[in-house]
């Protein structure tokens, strides 16, 4: 979760430096039929970047808290 939060901070920082304020990365073509081409990829805009930061940040805090809370528990493993 901490790595996911780090990647979200990195993508948010990259988003701040671009003028169109949209990051797009196409990974591969999923469907190609005639003139229709559907790509599989990622798109990050300002709203999705904030949501990625919130979800991964809160998730990382929950994991850190739960590790500390369950540290002395007999059934920790």
N, C-alpha and C positions, 0 to 999 in steps of 0.2 A: 504494500500500500504506500509505503514511503517512496518507493521508486515511481509508482504511478503519479503521486503528487509532484515529484520532481519533474517528470515528463510534462505534466500539465503546466507547471510554472514555466518550463522551457518553451512550450508552444504558446503560452500567453505572452511571454517576452518577445517571441518572434512575431506575434500578431501585432504588437505595439509598433514594431519597426516597419511594417508594410503599409503602403498607402491604400490599396483596395480593402484592407482590413479583413481579408478572407484568405485562409490557407487551404489549398486543395491538393490532394495527392491521390491520383488514380492508380490502383494496384493492378487490376486486370479487367479485361472485358468479360462481363458475366453473360450477357445475351447480345448476339449480333444477328439481326434478321432484317434483310433489306436495308432500308434507311434508318431503322431503329437500332441504336447502340446503347446498351445499359452497362455502365462501368461500375465496378466495385471499388470503393475508395473511401477516403476521409475528407471531411470538410469542417473547418473550424472558423466560426465567425465570433464576434464579441459576446453574444449571448451564450453560445455553447461553451466558449472558453471560461466564462464565469461559472457556469454550471459544473464544468469539469473540475475547476478549482475547489468549489464547495463540496462536491461529492467525494473527491479523492482526499481532500483535507480532513473532512469530518471522519471519513473511513479510516484514515491513518491515525487520527486521535483515538478513535474507538479501539483499534488494534493495540496501540501503545498502552492505553488504560487497562484493557482486559489482560494483557500480558503481566502488567504490574499487579493487578488485582488477584490473579490466579497463581501468582508465583509460588506462594507457600502452601497451596492446596495439594492434598495428597493425590488427587486425580488430575493433576495438571497436564500430564502427558496425553 
